[in-house]
Amino acid sequence: MKLAPFFKLYNRFLLSLLLIAIFVWSLFSVKWGPDLFHSGGIPTLAQIFEGLFQPDLSPDVLMLGFESAWITLAYAVAGMSLAILYAFVAGILASGVLASSRTSKWVSKVLFRGILGFTRSIHELIWAWLFVAAVGLSPYAAILALAIPYGGILGRIFADMLNDVSKEPIKALKTSGASKLQTLIYGYLPLVWADLISYTMYRFECAIRSSAIMSFIGLGGLGYQIQLSLQDLKYDRVWTYVFFLIGLVIIVDLWSNLVRQALTERKKQLRFSAGWRSVFFTLILIAGSWLYINLSENADLFELVSDRNLAAAKRFFGGLLGIGIDHPAFLDKESWSGALKLTLETLEMSIMAIGFSTIAAFLTVVPAARNIANGKLTGSNKWYNRLLFWIVRLAYIFSRAVPELVWAMMIIFIFKPGLLPGAIALALHNFGILGKLWAEVIEDMDSRPIRNLATAGASKMESFYYGILPMVMPRFLTYILYRWEVIMRTTIVVGFVGAGGLGMDFKLAMSYFNYTQITLLLLCYMILVVIADFASESTRKAVK
């Protein structure tokens, strides 16, 4: 038994070395040199930074920013409302808690987990492309494109939460004669409700960013204004709309904190009143969003199933399946060879991205932890620690609030098309997410061993490497793998603006209506997702 901790530490050390080696391998996919930059890349970078500090605050731009922010929020709320309904039903069925026998439970888990896995594996922007190609440009294309993948993500998490519920309360209900439905309502749901709402609020913040990039297919919102401003080279306006997007993310983050406080409030009376206020505000927001979409945007749900749209959808999905096409790309050996090469490039881009974001998060996570800034962990309460805390935390918010596609649209003005600009765009976005998650791990750790080290005379560096790092490294590695899975699904998106990989070829295939090539690229994309899931699950077992 004494050897067990040693082998665990040994496995984590080897895993860390392996991940570093894979990251170094990915760097060789880039031809490093001055040719990476456009001839005017450095001056463009200076103009972008100038716009950051001197945004356009004219009344017309600000008014357009408020209108676009509301459109972005309305799409996100409408999409998430459908996603929650889908996730609630599919998550319960995927958990198997309502199944009456072992066989039906196994069938239910396999079937509905497969459906959830498929819907969440395809990025929301790709779903939007598919819906627009099938039924035309409609707000429902964006709403459904958000609802399907986010419902898949939420449903999978919900199913896992239900499966992880402690069995003792459930057995007690079954012993007292409760039915399957009563066991679900009075046993499972009360035990997972708080965690489910907390995670849903986090995904809602993500939906805000996803809603912004729906502009890429021609729908309005902040992303649309950012795209137009970039095309006009008006970088001061770009940052104005980016700040509106950051403001939305901050508001959702504050709202999420209030909801979490209401859920964890010890006093029942306060928890009840705060909870009902949150529910009332949520219902008002959902109703307002759907009213706006149906009245102001002139969206008609029944138009999606009109004869014209059904015929267009039949032609589109028939094209994806190769119906009526003599030589479909997904049955061609040379097409597969080219697509697999792009798949490898996409894999290299994702590894570079998670490597860059990991390095940046590792260098900034210590001052970003609240218990280090206020001295509760180290016993050292210096004013500059609090200053660094707020600077780094604002950098995290700024980094993660801007979607990967928006980062890519700006970076492609500086770097030539290729894997590096895509990796940098993905890293910039995930740096803020990874840093925030890591900082919260440090904040939740037991402070007593670290304070004992500080009392014994250990320096800050020694306390970090011999006290903090060994305790938090398993969670750090877990979050690295989790974000790599997300990055893998997002690499195709940054390719839409010329960042290389499968995304660039996917956009060309859509532009030239080469539907069988789209099917081939989606199959390659699914292969990447399966690789990411397998590698992530295997390495998680090694970390435990």
VEXFIPA-318016 format. One record per residue (C-alpha): residue in one letter; x, y, z. Coordinates in steps of 0.05 Angstrom, whole numbers, padded with zeros to 5 digits, always signed. Each point is the difference from the previous one (the first is absolute). Layout:
N
AXYZ;...
//
This chain:
544
M+00000+00000+00000;K+00058+00046+00013;L+00022-00007-00073;A-00068+00025-00026;P+00013+00075+00010;F+00069-00008-00032;F-00029-00033-00063;K-00055+00053-00004;L+00053+00054+00003;Y+00042-00038-00051;N-00059-00006-00048;R-00015+00074+00005;F+00072+00018-00013;L+00004-00045-00061;L-00066+00028-00025;S+00025+00071+00008;L+00063-00017-00040;L-00042-00034-00054;L-00045+00061-00007;I+00060+00046-00004;A+00032-00045-00054;I-00065+00001-00041;F-00003+00076+00005;V+00072+00006-00024;W-00016-00047-00057;S-00058+00044-00022;L+00046+00060-00004;F+00038-00032-00057;S-00062+00006-00044;V+00014+00074-00006;K+00056+00029-00042;W+00025+00052+00048;G+00028+00064-00030;P-00017+00070-00023;D-00044-00028-00056;L-00054-00016+00052;F-00020+00074+00000;H-00035+00040-00054;S+00043+00056-00028;G-00044+00049+00038;G-00012-00045+00059;I+00038+00039+00052;P-00031+00068-00018;T-00068-00034+00000;L+00014-00027+00070;A+00017+00071+00022;Q-00066+00026-00029;I-00039-00055+00035;F+00032+00018+00067;E-00014+00074-00013;G-00073-00017-00010;L+00000-00039+00065;F+00019+00062+00040;Q-00040+00049-00043;P-00067-00034-00015;D-00054+00036-00040;L-00049+00027+00051;S-00043+00041-00047;P-00075-00001+00015;D-00018-00037-00064;V+00051-00055+00013;L-00022-00007+00073;M-00073-00004-00020;L+00016-00053-00052;G+00041-00037+00053;F-00059-00002+00048;E-00047-00025-00055;S+00050-00053-00022;A+00013-00022+00072;W-00075-00012+00010;I-00004-00041-00065;T+00059-00042+00023;L-00031-00010+00069;A-00069-00016-00029;Y+00028-00055-00045;A+00040-00029+00057;V-00060-00001+00047;A-00046-00030-00052;G+00051-00053-00019;M+00015-00018+00072;S-00074-00006+00017;L-00008-00053-00054;A+00066-00032+00020;I-00023-00008+00072;L-00065-00034-00021;Y+00038-00048-00046;A+00054-00013+00053;F-00051-00013+00055;V-00038-00053-00039;A+00060-00032-00035;G+00043+00003+00063;I-00051-00037+00042;L-00008-00053-00054;A+00076-00005-00010;S+00010-00011+00075;G-00046-00061+00001;V-00032+00019+00066;L-00070-00012-00028;A+00017-00067-00032;S-00037-00060+00030;S+00052-00054-00015;R+00074-00007-00012;T-00009-00012-00074;S-00045+00061-00010;K+00048+00041+00042;W+00059-00021-00043;V-00038+00014-00065;S-00024+00068+00026;K+00071+00020+00020;V+00033-00022-00065;L-00054+00031-00045;F-00009+00067+00033;R+00074+00009+00019;G+00015-00012-00073;I-00050+00053-00021;L+00028+00049+00051;G+00071-00016-00021;F-00016+00012-00074;T-00036+00066+00012;R+00054+00029+00045;S+00059-00023-00043;I-00018+00047-00058;H+00015+00073+00013;E-00058+00049+00003;L+00026+00041-00059;I+00001-00062-00044;W-00072-00015+00022;A-00017+00072-00021;W+00032-00010-00068;L-00039-00064-00010;F-00067+00032+00021;V+00011+00061-00044;A+00018-00044-00059;A-00061-00043+00012;V-00055+00050+00018;G+00029+00068-00014;L+00021+00060+00041;S-00046+00002+00061;P+00008+00017+00074;Y-00021-00071+00013;A+00063-00024-00036;A+00041+00033+00054;I-00046-00020+00057;L-00002-00073-00020;A+00075+00001-00014;L+00011+00022+00073;A-00053-00046+00029;I+00023-00066-00030;P+00074-00002+00022;Y-00013+00035+00067;G-00057-00047+00014;G+00047-00058-00015;I+00052+00027+00049;L-00050+00015+00055;G-00035-00067-00010;R+00064-00039+00007;I+00019+00038+00064;F-00071-00009+00027;A+00002-00075-00013;D+00068-00005+00035;M-00026+00039+00060;L-00060-00047+00006;N+00045-00061-00004;D+00046+00028+00054;V-00056+00011+00050;S+00010-00035+00067;K-00039-00065-00001;E-00023+00001+00074;P-00056+00051-00007;I-00024-00033-00064;K-00002-00069+00033;A-00040+00029+00058;L-00052+00028-00049;K-00005-00065-00038;T-00008-00039+00065;S-00058+00045+00020;G-00035-00018-00065;A+00015+00061-00043;S-00008-00009-00076;K+00055+00016-00050;L-00030+00069-00014;Q-00008+00015+00074;T+00072-00022+00012;L+00023+00048-00054;I-00041+00059+00025;Y+00011-00008+00075;G+00068-00036+00000;Y+00045+00015-00059;L-00020+00071-00020;P+00006+00034+00068;L+00070-00029+00008;V+00026+00026-00067;W-00041+00063-00009;A+00051+00049+00028;D+00058-00028-00040;L-00041-00004-00063;I-00021+00073+00005;S+00071+00021+00015;Y+00027-00036-00061;T-00057+00026-00044;M+00019+00072+00019;Y+00072-00014-00021;R-00024-00027-00067;F-00044+00061-00008;E+00062+00043+00004;C+00029-00043-00056;A-00064+00007-00040;I+00008+00076+00001;R+00067-00007-00036;S-00029-00052-00048;S-00059+00045-00015;A+00049+00056-00020;I+00034-00043-00053;M-00066-00018-00033;S+00012+00064-00040;F+00048-00039-00043;I-00059-00031-00036;G-00033+00068-00009;L-00043+00008+00062;G+00003+00064+00041;G+00031+00013+00068;L+00066+00023+00029;G+00040-00049-00042;Y-00031+00029-00063;Q+00021+00071+00019;I+00070-00025+00018;Q+00006-00034-00067;L-00023+00062-00039;S+00048+00044+00039;L+00058-00046-00013;Q-00016-00001-00075;D+00000+00077+00001;L+00065+00000+00041;K-00034+00041+00054;Y+00035-00030+00060;D-00026+00052+00049;R-00071-00024-00015;V+00022-00072+00005;W+00021+00009+00072;T-00063+00039+00016;Y-00042-00060-00019;V+00049-00047+00034;F-00009+00039+00064;F-00076-00007-00006;L+00011-00076-00006;I+00045+00001+00061;G-00053+00039+00037;L-00052-00053-00016;V+00047-00055+00026;I+00013+00039+00064;I-00075+00010+00012;V-00014-00074-00010;D+00059-00017+00046;L-00028+00045+00055;W-00070-00029-00010;S+00030-00070+00005;N+00034+00018+00065;L-00066+00026+00028;V-00036-00064-00020;R+00055-00042+00032;Q-00004+00041+00065;A-00075-00010+00001;L+00009-00075-00008;T+00052-00004+00055;E-00033+00049+00048;R-00007-00032+00068;K-00060+00038+00022;K-00060-00033-00032;Q-00042+00064-00002;L+00055+00039-00037;R+00013-00059-00047;F-00074-00005-00017;S-00009+00075-00015;A+00065+00004-00040;G-00017-00062-00038;W-00069+00026-00020;R+00030+00066-00022;S+00049-00037-00045;V-00055-00043-00029;F-00045+00060-00013;F+00057+00039-00034;T+00017-00062-00043;L-00071-00009-00023;I-00006+00075-00018;L+00065-00004-00039;I-00022-00063-00038;A-00068+00030-00016;G+00030+00065-00023;S+00051-00035-00045;W-00052-00043-00035;L-00047+00059-00009;Y+00056+00041-00031;I+00021-00056-00047;N-00071-00014-00023;L-00024+00073-00005;S+00061+00043-00016;E+00040-00052-00039;N-00063-00025-00036;A+00019-00072+00014;D-00051-00053-00016;L+00010-00070+00028;F-00049-00031-00048;E+00038+00029-00059;L+00055-00051+00015;V-00047-00056-00020;S-00028+00034-00062;D+00000-00039-00066;R+00056+00043-00027;N+00045-00009+00060;L-00015-00075+00004;A+00019-00008-00073;A+00064+00040+00011;A+00017-00041+00061;K-00012-00064-00039;R+00047+00022-00055;F+00053+00022+00050;F+00000-00062+00044;G-00006-00044-00062;G+00063+00034-00026;L+00036-00014+00066;L-00017-00074-00009;G+00023+00000-00072;I-00068-00016-00030;G+00003+00011-00075;I+00076+00014+00000;D+00045-00047-00040;H+00064+00007+00039;P-00012+00025+00071;A+00061+00027+00036;F-00010-00045+00061;L+00010-00061-00045;D+00062+00027-00035;K+00069-00022+00022;E+00036+00064-00020;S-00052+00043+00035;W+00010-00040+00063;S+00075+00008-00005;G-00006+00076-00004;A-00052+00003+00055;L+00042-00042+00048;K+00059+00046-00012;L-00044+00059+00021;T-00024-00041+00059;L+00072-00008+00023;E+00011+00075-00008;T-00062+00014+00041;L+00025-00047+00055;E+00067+00037+00000;M-00036+00067+00005;S-00041-00023+00060;I+00063-00026+00036;M+00036+00066-00013;A-00060+00039+00025;I-00007-00038+00066;G+00076+00004+00009;F+00002+00075-00008;S-00060+00011+00046;T+00029-00047+00052;I+00066+00037+00002;A-00035+00068+00006;A-00047-00026+00055;F+00057-00032+00038;L+00038+00066+00001;T-00059+00040+00026;V-00041-00047+00044;V+00035+00014+00066;P-00017+00074+00004;A-00070-00016-00026;A-00019-00042+00061;R-00040+00040+00050;N+00028-00036+00062;I+00070+00018-00023;A-00018+00073-00014;N-00031+00010+00069;G+00055-00040+00036;K-00045-00056+00028;L+00041-00054-00034;T+00071+00028+00009;G-00008+00046+00059;S+00028+00058-00041;N-00050+00056-00012;K+00034+00051-00045;W-00036+00056-00038;Y+00033-00019-00066;N-00029-00070+00005;R-00070+00028-00001;L+00019+00045-00059;L+00028-00059-00039;F-00062-00040+00016;W-00047+00050-00032;I+00046+00011-00060;V+00005-00075-00015;R-00073-00013+00013;L-00020+00056-00048;A+00047-00030-00051;Y-00035-00067+00009;I-00068+00032-00011;F+00025+00038-00061;S+00032-00063-00029;R-00059-00047+00008;A-00055+00051-00017;V+00025+00007-00072;P-00020-00061-00042;E+00054-00039-00036;L-00027+00020-00068;V+00005+00074+00018;W+00072-00008+00024;A+00015-00037-00065;M-00032+00054-00043;M+00047+00051+00032;I+00063-00043+00001;I-00007-00019-00074;F+00014+00074-00016;I+00069-00009+00032;F+00021-00071-00017;K-00004-00035-00067;P-00052-00057-00005;G+00023-00063+00034;L-00001-00040+00064;L+00034+00051+00044;P-00053+00056-00003;G-00054-00053+00015;A+00040-00027+00059;I+00012+00070+00028;A-00074+00018-00007;L-00021-00063+00036;A+00053+00010+00054;L-00020+00072+00013;H-00072-00021+00014;N+00017-00062+00041;F+00054+00034+00041;G-00052+00039+00038;I-00044-00061+00011;L+00057-00045+00022;G+00029+00053+00046;K-00067+00012+00034;L-00012-00075+00011;W+00071-00009+00027;A-00006+00060+00047;E-00065-00029+00028;V+00037-00066+00014;I+00052+00037+00041;E-00054+00039+00036;D-00036-00065+00020;M+00062-00036+00026;D+00017-00014+00073;S+00044+00058+00024;R+00030-00033+00061;P+00058-00037-00033;I+00020+00063-00039;R-00001+00044+00062;N+00042-00052+00037;L+00052+00006-00056;A-00001+00076+00004;T+00007-00003+00076;A+00061-00046-00009;G+00034+00053-00041;A-00016-00022-00071;S+00001+00054-00053;K-00059+00013-00046;M+00033-00040-00056;E+00014-00058+00046;S-00071+00001+00028;F-00027-00002-00071;Y+00044-00057-00026;Y+00000-00043+00063;G-00068+00017+00029;I-00051+00027-00049;L+00021-00034-00065;P-00001-00073+00024;M-00069+00010+00029;V-00032+00034-00060;M+00037-00035-00058;P-00052-00056-00009;R-00056+00051-00008;F+00044+00044-00044;L+00013-00059-00047;T-00074-00017+00000;Y-00019+00070-00021;I+00055+00001-00054;L-00030-00063-00030;Y-00071+00027+00006;R+00018+00064-00036;W+00038-00039-00054;E-00064-00038-00015;V-00036+00067-00008;I+00056+00029-00043;M-00002-00062-00045;R-00073+00015-00015;T+00015+00073-00013;T+00060-00005-00046;I-00046-00006-00060;V-00031+00068+00015;V+00065+00041-00001;G+00015-00033-00067;F-00060+00036-00029;V+00040+00065-00002;G+00064-00030-00029;A+00033-00030+00061;G+00012-00067-00034;G-00022-00072+00015;L-00067-00031-00015;G-00038+00065+00010;M+00029+00035-00061;D-00016-00058-00045;F-00070-00006+00031;K-00015+00073-00017;L+00024-00010-00072;A-00043-00063-00007;M-00061+00039+00025;S+00015+00058-00048;Y+00005-00047-00060;F-00060-00043+00022;N+00045-00062+00002;Y-00045-00036+00049;T+00035-00068-00003;Q+00065+00035+00019;I-00037+00030+00060;T-00021-00070+00021;L+00072-00024-00006;L+00026+00058+00043;L-00054-00012+00052;L+00021-00073+00004;C+00073+00022+00011;Y-00025+00049+00052;M-00037-00056+00035;I+00065-00042-00001;L+00036+00057+00035;V-00054+00005+00053;V+00004-00076+00013;I+00076+00005+00006;A-00007+00058+00048;D-00051-00037+00043;F+00041-00064+00002;A+00066+00036+00016;S-00033+00044+00052;E-00035-00058+00035;S+00065-00042+00000;T+00042+00055+00029;R-00052+00017+00053;K+00005-00071+00025;A+00076+00007+00003;V-00006+00064+00041;K-00047-00030+00052;
//
